[in-house]
């Protein structure tokens, strides 16, 4: 498994007003993630998404640094992004091409130069997600679950070694979120999963609870879920 | 989840047009459009407009689109054709109106055939090929191609956002308020653009060359 290290990485946003006030989104955090599946849970606005976006350079830390397999994310952003795939909550924002196979091909443009070979590879990827029958369908005609699977296929087509998923099942119904959850849990990649689906979180090896811009709990996924539930119950 | 088909989506097939090179199709479309636009005049313009429309219909059939699908693709355009035709009729008379209507329909149909028989990726590959010589003056072909495809993809997405926002305004009884519709729509479109930008960056597509 790859090693993800946060070395006192924190994010502060300047308000840009006259008083020079600022807001801390994520307090300096030090973490080493080596487990195959890591769940990140916590309230809306707690800093989970910022933490996730640090891992592939979508957000740059204002203090400290983030290192993925020895590569500093801020300095080697494009190399890190090739290694760290990112799956968003809303697949509609992620799917940019008209049909499923074209969207997967878009991901492969860099790695497979020949158009025919690229098409063949994209079909193989879709097939592995059980989506070969929808290859030429418009992404807008798919169900929410299928759309999220196409988005995942697009991200995993380039075979990254880490997948960061930001609430990938939040918009899905029960059956679809189980299906996407099962796909995520079966991946060979290292998975950093942000989720409000506590059953899904429990299936990970390690659990982090984020609260008020800091890691409030770090331990086994089961214990993390219990900590989170208790923290909500006691307010 | 039906989307109004403002844009013809690629329909895979095995026709001559599907197998034709992108350059041939786009070149043909350019030539076709030039003929339609350049040839004017009372009888000649009308005759050529009609002939070109017939040619476009034949192309639709050859491309395996079928008449019904082709007509469906034209439906959103009909309102505009009728409005423009009426104006032309009032100012320039019936033959000018008929010519404009024929020309517009022929152009739209021809463009539909090209989009329906050409995969977006094939079109992008062609753009990249054609733009490659411009690399010397600082043009980045992959980036230009990606911009085109994003613009195409943004249309149905933006339309869906507009419909959702309109419904939300109506649900609150604000259906007639332009501000209740436009303000959230603009905000949502910009937010969507940010998300899409993040998604492109995350997929490593922001730095392809």
Contacts between the chains, C-beta under 8 A, distances in Angstrom:
chain1	res1	chain2	res2	distance
A	53	B	198	7.8
A	56	B	202	5.8
A	57	B	201	7.9
A	58	B	198	5.5
A	58	B	201	6.2
A	58	B	202	6.1
A	78	B	204	6.2
A	78	B	207	4.8
A	81	B	201	7.2
A	81	B	202	6.4
A	81	B	203	7.7
A	81	B	204	4.6
A	82	B	204	5.5
A	85	B	202	7.5
A	85	B	203	7.9
A	86	B	199	7.7
A	86	B	202	3.7
A	86	B	203	7.7
A	88	B	195	6.8
A	88	B	198	7.4
A	88	B	199	5.8
A	88	B	202	7.7
A	90	B	195	6.8
A	92	B	157	6.3
A	92	B	160	7.9
A	92	B	192	7.9
A	93	B	192	5.9
A	93	B	195	3.6
A	93	B	196	5.2
A	93	B	198	7.8
A	93	B	199	5.6
A	94	B	195	7.8
A	94	B	196	7.6
A	94	B	199	4.1
A	94	B	203	7.9
A	95	B	153	7.8
A	96	B	149	6.5
A	96	B	150	5.8
A	96	B	153	4.9
A	96	B	196	6.6
A	96	B	199	7.5
A	96	B	200	7.0
A	97	B	120	5.9
A	97	B	121	7.3
A	97	B	149	6.2
A	97	B	153	6.2
A	98	B	9	5.3
A	98	B	10	6.4
A	98	B	120	5.5
A	98	B	152	7.0
A	98	B	153	6.4
A	99	B	9	7.2
A	99	B	10	6.3
A	99	B	119	7.7
A	99	B	120	7.6
A	102	B	10	7.8
A	102	B	119	6.4
A	102	B	120	5.4
A	102	B	121	5.0
A	105	B	121	5.1
A	106	B	121	7.3
A	106	B	149	7.6
A	106	B	203	7.8
A	106	B	205	6.9
A	107	B	203	5.8
A	107	B	205	7.7
A	109	B	142	7.3
A	109	B	205	7.8
A	109	B	208	6.4
A	110	B	204	7.0
A	110	B	208	5.4
A	115	B	121	7.2
A	115	B	122	7.2
A	115	B	125	5.6
A	118	B	121	8.0
A	119	B	121	8.0
A	136	B	10	7.5
A	136	B	11	7.8
A	136	B	12	4.7
A	138	B	3	7.5
A	138	B	9	5.3
A	140	B	1	6.7
A	140	B	3	5.2
A	140	B	156	5.8
A	140	B	160	7.5
A	141	B	1	6.5
A	141	B	3	7.9
A	154	B	203	6.9
A	155	B	202	7.8
A	155	B	203	6.6
A	158	B	203	8.0
A	158	B	204	7.4
